[in-house]
Amino acid sequence: MVKFSIQLDSEIPASTQLFDQINFAITSRQLPPGHQLPSTRQLAQWTGLHRNTISKVYQQLKQVGLVEAKGGSGIYVSSVSRSGGESEGENSAAETLQQLVRQSLDRMLGMGCTLEQSRELFDAEIDWRLSCNAQLLVTAGREDFGLAVIMSRELEKALSIPIQTVAVEELDKVIAHTSAGTIVTNRYFLDRVQKIVGDRQIRVIAVDIYDYSDEIDRIKALPKGSYIGLVSISTGILRLAESLISSLRGDEVLVVTVLPQDTYRLQSIVRSADLVITGNSGENEVKEAIALTKKDRIRPLDVLYSKNHIATQSVESLKLELGLTV
């Protein structure tokens, strides 16, 4: 069970800490679709927060589409829906594919379809998906366009197909004259994207983010007084990471964030930090800063390069969804 901890003496508001922890748990799939969240009473007992504060956090999560209320039974993680229907993408083992086809066909025949009608339905779905693959868009909010860039770079490398990156605020204009396509985003932006797409013949696929378990374990093990530098082109990732670290360690560690293009600030961090964490978007700049400041180092520097932001399972499911799995 995911545990939520709040540092009441942190500079980051307690409500923000809780929102970010639940947001991270959902988008990294530690809390899967359909999972029931603790009641406000339970969370109040666990975190020491007032139930009104927790209710406001749940309302914020509902507003962005991450959770939903079910008539009197509580708050649940929203189901990850995809335009055009559900997918069996998570079950990607090659040896089960034939069985899946047979089961699907048996169901269709059991519902009264003839073999010819079943063939037509399969062919129509395949043709539609092929047309959707002609245009693949990755989107995130304009306030954190760096996140969309990070996702695009990872997917271009993993899928080996052209990808267009677009801000959510510009999405309606981009797809206005598109007859078919696929849009990839994360679960935080899923609700906004689906509302923009509406009834257009465009698929919307949400990917889960990496759970950063190695990074979290490393941060937990740091001695008090440690200095952590976080480097990314995504301001959203930096803000979320800072909030999560504050929830874990409070004022026991110092956390400083920086964009990789801020050369002066980055060099200052690598001169003095105990641990620097960055992803692919800041790796080259961090290495360059380390080389330039090697003579000025005050203490040994530990650098942790996060390999990816998108969960590996999500990439594999996306490959299957797009028909790219061999």
Residue, then its C-alpha position, 0 to 999 in steps of 0.5 A: m500500500v502506498k504511504f503518504s507522509i507530510q512534512l508540516d514544517s516544510e516551505i512547501p504547503a502540506s496540501t501541495q505535498l499531498f497532491d503531488q504524492i497522489n499525482f505521482a502515485i497515480t501517474s507512475r501506476q503505483l495506484p492503478p486505475g480503479h483503485q480506491l483512495p483512502s477516505t478523508r478520515q483515514l488520510a487525516q489520521w495518517t498525515g495529521l492534515h485536516r479533513n477539509t484540506i484533504s477534501k480540497v486536494y481530492q477536489q483538485l485531483k478530480q478537476v484534472g481527471l486523475v480521480e473520480a467519485k463513485g456514488g457514496s462509495g468513495i474516491y477512485v483512480s480514474s480509468v485510463s480510457r482510450s479513444g476508440g476502445e480498450s486495449e489488451g496492450e499490457n498482455s504482450a507475450a507472443e505465445t498468447l496472441q493466438q489465444l487472444v484472437r480465438q477468444s475475441l472471435d468466439r465472443m463475437l460469434g457468441m454475440g451473433c456475428t457471422l464469420e464474414q461479419s467478424r472479418e469485416l469488423f477486424d479489418a475495419e479496426i486494423d485499417w483505422r489503426l493503421s491510419c491513426n499511426a500516420q500521425l503521432l503527436v505528443t502533448a503536455g501543457r504549455e507551462d511545462f512544454g519541456l515534459a512533452v519534449i522529454m516524452s517525444r525524445e524517449l518515444e522517438k528513440a523507442l519507436s523509431i518513427p517521426i513524432q510531432t510535439v505540441a502544447v495542449e493549448e495548441l492541440d485543437k488547431v493542430i488536429a482541426h484538419t486531421s482525419a485520423g491520428t494518435i495523441v500520447t500524453n500522461r495521465y495528468f493531461l489525459d482529461r484535458v486532451q480527451k475533451i479537446v479531441g471530442d468525437r474526432q476519429i483520433r486515439v488518445i493514449a496515456v502513458d505511465i511514468y517511471d516510478y523513480s524507485d532507485e532515485i527515491d531509495r538513494i535520497k532516503a539513504l542520504p545523511k542529514g545535511s546533504y545537498i541535492g541538485l535536480v536538473s531537467i528541462s521540465t519545470g513540472i518534473l523539477r517542481l514535483a521532485e522537489s515536493l516529493i523530496s520535501s515530503l520524504r526528508g523535510d529540512e534534513v536535506l537541501v534541494v536546489t533545482v536548475l534548468p540545464q541551460d542555466t550554465y552558471r547555476l548548474q556549475s555552482i550546483v556541481r561544485s558543492a552538491d553531494l548528489v545530482i540527479t538528472g535525466n536524458s534531457g540534462e545529462n550532457e550539460v551536467k557532464e560538461a559542468i562537472a568537467l569545467t568545475k572539476k578543480d573547484r569541487i568542495r566534496p565528492l559528487d555522486v551523479l545519478y542519471s535517470k534512464n527514462h521518464i516513461a515506464t518501460q511497460s507503457v512503451e511496450s504497450l504503446k508499441l503493441e497499440l501502434g502495431l510496432t511489436v515484431 
